[in-house]
């Protein structure tokens, strides 16, 4: 089947794909909700079980209090390295958010919490396998799909499954959201820190001089942190949340802030990490406590990544679909894979917008295009 016929196949499948996307989006599954995570895993496993002509195995890895990670294998062949396909089942939206962004279609836009990031793309993975079953076509390599359940909060428990499968993979395709339809060939790495300040409480009216303000101290530290930004090195350091104090007439004893760090090289990561750990209190009566650290290494644009992108671009061009590339500041599980020197092509999900917002949506006209692109990359994965 050529790409024109494949496009016709997925266009014909589109109503069923839309129904499936609606179903999985309606199962709200925020990070750290183990029950909701299990429900999504059940749905995925049931959909895969309906493709009964393929040899598919589904392994569930349960992280207590976190959720269910899935490792799906198809077309096993010990002689060949598999293609690793990555996604995640958790979303940033709490249960009940669908009341504010109901699953609905408005023109070409298909709205829903987590639809763009990235539940619609889980359906595409299943649809690619369904295509193989329906046509008797075989991909050039075995396929391993890893669906992490805590990606949105740093993949603390999912990382081990991603890295384990990546070590034996030929290359990796990540179906995270597509930035304006572009594939992602470079991602920044991330650091996640929390800075706590302990001061000395005192009555703000009677004897404020006996106190040491944790809020005043953390304001000095925030200025220090923001001075670490280095535009020339493509490094950003941002305090994103801050809180402190107990009541309006007490010199604050406690304050804390979160720190988001983004970097394009491990050299920069190590420099910034050392600088943050070297912070000293301006008021020596206060104490600092730092937790966290480097979370994800950068995903670098290597020659192998460029070659993988060019292959995808050529596939897209074969059915007059223009695939461009971009580099972004956000990280994904693909960062872990890239750090193992496995070629990664990210951002292959359906075009849309509104990630992590209440206007999150995909474009219906792009569903078949991305399904063809994914399927052809699996067919021609040699």
C-alpha positions as CSV (number, residue, x, y, z in Angstrom):
1,X,0.0,0.0,0.0
2,X,1.5,3.4,-1.0
3,X,1.1,6.6,0.9
4,X,-1.9,7.7,-1.1
5,X,-3.8,4.5,-0.3
6,X,-2.6,4.7,3.3
7,X,-4.0,8.2,3.5
8,X,-7.3,7.1,2.1
9,X,-7.3,4.2,4.7
10,X,-6.9,6.5,7.6
11,X,-9.4,9.1,6.3
12,X,-11.9,6.3,6.2
13,X,-11.0,5.3,9.7
14,X,-11.3,8.9,10.9
15,X,-14.8,8.7,12.5
16,X,-13.7,5.6,14.5
17,X,-10.5,7.4,15.5
18,X,-12.4,10.4,16.7
19,X,-14.7,8.2,18.8
20,X,-11.7,6.5,20.4
21,X,-10.0,9.9,21.1
22,X,-13.2,11.1,22.7
23,X,-13.3,8.0,24.9
24,X,-9.8,8.2,26.2
25,X,-9.9,12.0,26.8
26,X,-13.1,11.5,28.8
27,X,-11.1,9.3,31.2
28,X,-9.5,12.1,33.2
29,X,-6.1,11.0,34.5
30,X,-4.1,13.7,36.2
31,X,-0.6,12.9,37.5
32,X,-0.5,11.1,40.9
33,X,-4.1,9.8,40.5
34,X,-3.4,6.0,40.6
35,X,-7.1,5.0,40.2
36,X,-7.5,7.2,37.1
37,X,-4.2,6.0,35.7
38,X,-5.3,2.4,36.0
39,X,-8.6,3.3,34.3
40,X,-6.7,4.7,31.2
41,X,-4.4,1.6,31.2
42,X,-7.5,-0.6,31.3
43,X,-9.0,1.2,28.3
44,X,-5.7,1.0,26.3
45,X,-5.3,-2.7,27.1
46,X,-8.9,-3.4,26.0
47,X,-8.4,-1.6,22.7
48,X,-5.2,-3.6,22.0
49,X,-7.0,-6.8,22.9
50,X,-9.5,-6.1,20.2
51,X,-6.6,-6.4,17.6
52,X,-6.6,-10.1,18.0
53,X,-4.7,-11.0,14.9
54,X,-1.4,-9.6,16.2
55,X,1.1,-10.9,18.7
56,X,0.9,-8.0,21.2
57,X,2.0,-8.2,24.8
58,X,1.1,-5.6,27.4
59,X,3.1,-5.4,30.7
60,X,1.8,-3.2,33.5
61,X,4.2,-1.7,35.9
62,X,2.5,-0.2,38.9
63,X,4.1,2.5,41.0
64,X,2.3,2.7,44.3
65,X,0.4,5.9,44.8
66,X,1.5,7.1,41.3
67,X,-0.2,5.0,38.6
68,X,0.3,2.4,36.0
69,X,3.1,2.5,33.4
70,X,2.5,0.4,30.2
71,X,5.2,-1.4,28.1
72,X,3.6,-2.7,24.9
73,X,5.5,-5.0,22.5
74,X,4.5,-6.0,18.9
75,X,6.2,-8.0,16.2
76,X,8.9,-9.5,18.4
77,X,12.1,-10.5,16.7
78,X,15.3,-11.1,18.7
79,X,17.4,-10.6,15.6
80,X,16.4,-6.9,15.3
81,X,16.5,-3.9,17.6
82,X,13.0,-2.5,18.0
83,X,11.7,1.0,17.3
84,X,10.9,2.7,20.6
85,X,7.6,4.7,20.6
86,X,7.1,7.0,23.6
87,X,4.0,8.6,25.1
88,X,2.4,9.3,28.5
89,X,-1.1,8.8,30.0
90,X,-1.1,11.5,32.6
91,X,-2.3,15.0,32.1
92,X,-1.9,18.3,34.0
93,X,-5.7,18.7,34.3
94,X,-7.3,17.8,37.6
95,X,-10.4,15.6,37.6
96,X,-13.4,17.8,36.8
97,X,-11.5,20.0,34.4
98,X,-13.6,18.7,31.5
99,X,-16.5,20.8,32.9
100,X,-14.4,23.9,31.8
101,X,-13.0,22.4,28.6
102,X,-15.6,19.8,27.5
103,X,-14.7,17.2,24.9
104,X,-16.2,18.8,21.8
105,X,-15.7,19.6,18.1
106,X,-15.9,23.1,16.8
107,X,-15.1,23.3,13.1
108,X,-11.7,21.7,12.7
109,X,-10.8,21.9,16.4
110,X,-11.3,19.0,18.6
111,X,-11.2,20.2,22.3
112,X,-10.6,18.3,25.5
113,X,-8.3,18.1,28.5
114,X,-5.1,16.3,27.6
115,X,-6.3,15.7,24.0
116,X,-3.2,17.5,22.5
117,X,-0.8,16.6,25.3
118,X,-1.1,13.7,24.4
119,X,-4.0,11.3,24.6
120,X,-5.0,11.6,20.9
121,X,-1.6,10.4,20.0
122,X,-2.0,7.2,22.1
123,X,-5.0,6.4,19.8
124,X,-2.7,6.9,16.8
125,X,-0.3,4.3,18.2
126,X,-3.1,1.8,18.5
127,X,-4.4,2.7,15.0
128,X,-1.0,2.0,13.5
129,X,-1.0,-1.5,15.0
130,X,-4.6,-2.0,13.9
131,X,-3.5,-1.1,10.3
132,X,-0.9,-3.8,10.4
133,X,-3.4,-6.3,11.6
134,X,-6.0,-5.3,9.0
135,X,-3.7,-5.4,6.0
136,X,-1.2,-8.1,7.0
137,X,1.6,-5.6,6.6
138,X,4.7,-5.9,8.8
139,X,7.0,-3.2,10.0
140,X,10.7,-3.5,9.3
141,X,11.4,-3.8,13.1
142,X,9.8,-4.9,16.3
143,X,7.8,-2.1,18.0
144,X,8.1,-1.2,21.7
145,X,5.7,1.4,23.1
146,X,6.2,2.9,26.5
147,X,3.4,4.9,28.1
148,X,4.7,6.7,31.2
149,X,2.1,7.7,33.8
150,X,4.1,10.5,35.6
151,X,5.7,12.3,32.6
152,X,4.1,15.6,33.4
153,X,5.7,15.7,36.9
154,X,9.2,14.7,35.9
155,X,8.9,10.9,35.2
156,X,10.3,10.1,38.7
157,X,9.0,6.5,38.4
158,X,8.6,6.2,34.7
159,X,12.2,7.1,33.8
160,X,13.5,3.6,34.6
161,X,11.1,2.0,32.1
162,X,12.0,4.5,29.4
163,X,15.7,4.1,29.8
164,X,15.5,0.3,30.0
165,X,13.7,0.0,26.7
166,X,15.8,2.7,25.1
167,X,19.0,0.9,25.7
168,X,18.0,-1.9,23.2
169,X,16.3,0.4,20.6
170,X,17.4,1.3,17.1
171,X,15.8,4.8,17.4
172,X,13.0,6.5,19.2
173,X,9.8,8.3,18.0
174,X,8.1,10.5,20.6
175,X,4.4,11.4,20.0
176,X,4.4,14.5,22.2
177,X,2.4,17.5,20.8
178,X,3.6,19.0,17.6
179,X,4.7,22.6,17.8
180,X,2.8,24.2,14.9
181,X,3.0,21.0,13.0
182,X,6.8,20.8,13.4
183,X,8.9,17.9,14.6
184,X,11.2,18.6,17.5
185,X,14.9,17.8,16.9
186,X,16.3,19.5,20.1
187,X,14.9,20.1,23.5
188,X,16.4,21.8,26.5
189,X,17.1,19.9,29.7
190,X,15.4,20.8,32.9
191,X,16.3,21.3,36.5
192,X,13.6,21.5,39.3
193,X,14.5,22.9,42.7
194,X,12.8,24.1,45.8
195,X,14.5,26.7,48.1
196,X,13.3,26.9,51.7
197,X,14.3,29.7,54.1
198,X,14.0,29.6,57.8
199,X,14.0,32.9,59.7
200,X,13.2,34.0,63.3
201,X,9.7,35.0,64.2
202,X,9.0,38.2,66.2
203,X,6.1,40.6,66.9
204,X,6.0,43.0,63.9
205,X,5.0,45.9,66.1
206,X,6.6,45.4,69.5
207,X,10.1,44.1,68.7
208,X,10.6,43.5,65.0
209,X,14.4,43.9,65.4
210,X,14.4,40.5,67.2
211,X,13.1,38.8,64.1
212,X,14.8,37.7,60.9
213,X,12.5,37.8,58.0
214,X,12.4,34.7,55.8
215,X,10.5,36.6,53.2
216,X,13.1,39.4,53.0
217,X,15.8,36.7,52.8
218,X,14.1,34.8,50.0
219,X,13.6,38.0,48.1
220,X,17.4,38.4,48.1
221,X,17.8,34.8,47.0
222,X,15.3,35.3,44.1
223,X,17.3,38.2,42.8
224,X,20.4,36.0,43.0
225,X,18.7,33.2,41.1
226,X,17.4,35.5,38.3
227,X,20.9,36.9,37.9
228,X,22.0,33.4,36.8
229,X,20.1,33.7,33.5
230,X,22.4,33.5,30.6
231,X,20.8,34.3,27.2
232,X,24.0,33.8,25.3
233,X,24.2,30.2,26.6
234,X,20.5,29.7,26.1
235,X,20.1,29.1,29.8
236,X,17.1,30.3,31.8
237,X,16.5,30.3,35.6
238,X,13.1,31.3,36.8
239,X,11.4,31.4,40.2
240,X,7.8,30.3,39.4
241,X,6.1,30.1,42.8
242,X,6.8,31.7,46.1
243,X,5.1,31.7,49.5
244,X,5.8,32.6,53.1
245,X,4.8,34.0,56.5
246,X,2.0,33.0,58.9
247,X,0.0,36.1,59.7
248,X,0.1,39.9,59.1
249,X,1.7,41.0,62.4
250,X,4.5,38.4,62.7
251,X,8.0,38.7,61.2
252,X,7.9,35.7,58.9
253,X,9.7,32.6,60.1
254,X,9.4,30.6,56.9
255,X,9.4,31.2,53.1
256,X,9.9,29.0,50.1
257,X,10.1,29.2,46.3
258,X,10.3,26.8,43.3
259,X,13.0,27.3,40.7
260,X,12.8,26.2,37.1
261,X,16.0,25.8,35.1
262,X,16.4,25.2,31.4
263,X,19.7,24.5,29.6
264,X,20.9,23.3,26.2
265,X,24.1,21.5,27.3
266,X,25.2,19.5,30.3
267,X,28.1,21.9,30.8
268,X,25.6,24.6,31.4
269,X,23.5,22.3,33.6
270,X,26.5,21.6,35.8
271,X,27.4,25.3,36.0
272,X,24.0,26.4,37.1
273,X,23.5,23.4,39.5
274,X,26.8,24.3,41.2
275,X,25.8,28.0,41.4
276,X,22.4,27.3,43.0
277,X,23.9,24.9,45.5
278,X,26.4,27.6,46.5
279,X,23.8,30.1,47.5
280,X,24.5,31.7,50.9
281,X,22.1,33.7,53.2
282,X,22.5,37.4,53.2
283,X,21.1,37.6,56.7
284,X,23.2,35.1,58.6
285,X,20.4,34.6,61.2
286,X,18.5,32.8,58.5
287,X,19.2,29.3,57.0
288,X,18.7,27.9,53.5
289,X,17.6,24.4,52.6
290,X,17.7,23.4,48.9
291,X,16.1,20.3,47.4
292,X,15.8,19.0,43.9
293,X,18.3,19.1,41.1
294,X,18.8,18.3,37.4
295,X,15.7,16.4,36.2
296,X,16.2,15.8,32.5
297,X,19.3,16.1,30.3
298,X,19.1,18.1,27.1
299,X,18.0,16.3,23.9
300,X,20.7,17.4,21.5
301,X,20.4,17.8,17.7
302,X,23.0,15.2,16.6
303,X,23.8,14.1,13.1
304,X,21.7,10.9,13.8
305,X,18.8,13.0,14.9
306,X,19.0,15.1,11.7
307,X,19.1,11.9,9.6
308,X,16.0,10.6,11.3
309,X,14.2,13.9,10.8
310,X,15.2,13.9,7.1
311,X,13.8,10.4,6.7
312,X,10.5,11.6,8.3
313,X,10.5,14.7,6.1
314,X,10.9,12.5,3.0
315,X,8.1,10.2,4.0
316,X,5.8,13.3,4.6
317,X,6.8,14.7,1.2
318,X,5.7,11.5,-0.5
319,X,2.1,12.5,0.2
320,X,2.6,16.2,-0.1
321,X,2.8,16.8,3.6
322,X,5.3,19.5,4.6
323,X,7.1,18.5,7.8
324,X,9.3,21.1,9.4
325,X,11.5,21.0,12.5
326,X,12.0,23.1,15.5
327,X,13.9,23.3,18.8
328,X,12.0,24.0,22.1
329,X,12.6,24.8,25.7
330,X,10.3,22.1,27.1
331,X,11.5,18.6,28.0
332,X,10.0,15.2,27.5
333,X,10.9,11.5,28.1
334,X,12.8,11.7,24.8
335,X,15.5,13.7,26.7
336,X,16.3,10.5,28.7
337,X,16.6,8.5,25.4
338,X,18.8,11.1,23.7
339,X,21.2,11.1,26.6
340,X,21.8,7.4,25.9
341,X,22.9,8.3,22.4
342,X,19.8,6.8,20.8
343,X,18.5,9.0,17.9
344,X,15.2,10.6,18.9
345,X,12.6,12.4,16.8
346,X,10.0,14.2,19.0
347,X,6.9,16.3,18.5
348,X,5.3,13.8,16.1
349,X,1.8,14.2,17.6
350,X,-1.2,15.7,15.9
351,X,-1.0,19.4,15.2
352,X,-3.0,21.5,17.7
353,X,-2.5,24.1,20.4
354,X,-3.3,24.9,24.0
355,X,-1.1,22.4,25.9
356,X,-1.8,22.6,29.6
357,X,-4.6,25.2,29.0
358,X,-8.3,25.0,29.1
359,X,-8.5,25.6,25.3
360,X,-6.4,22.5,24.5
361,X,-7.3,21.1,21.1
362,X,-6.1,19.2,18.1
363,X,-6.9,19.8,14.4
364,X,-9.1,17.1,12.9
365,X,-7.7,17.7,9.4
366,X,-4.2,16.6,10.7
367,X,-5.3,13.2,12.2
368,X,-4.9,11.2,9.0
369,X,-1.7,12.9,8.1
370,X,0.0,12.0,11.4
371,X,-1.3,8.5,11.3
372,X,0.2,8.0,7.8
373,X,3.5,9.5,8.9
374,X,3.7,7.3,12.0
375,X,2.8,4.1,10.1
376,X,5.2,4.7,7.3
377,X,8.1,5.4,9.7
378,X,7.3,2.1,11.3
379,X,7.0,0.3,8.0
380,X,10.3,1.8,6.8
381,X,12.2,1.5,10.1
382,X,15.2,-0.4,8.7
